[in-house]
């Protein structure tokens, strides 16, 4: 996704190493697709948390 310009990776020189990913402007265009997937995942997790 980084190579495709969807995210930017920032590495922090700490111990342990910290890495953060941020959506690029192009990546932001995927939000209408990502948000429903997130909601589905949360609902699925909630349904299966009692098992």
Secondary structure, 3 states (H helix, E strand, C coil): CCCCCCEEEEEECCCCCEEEEEECHHHHCCHHHHHHHHHHHHHHHHHHCCC
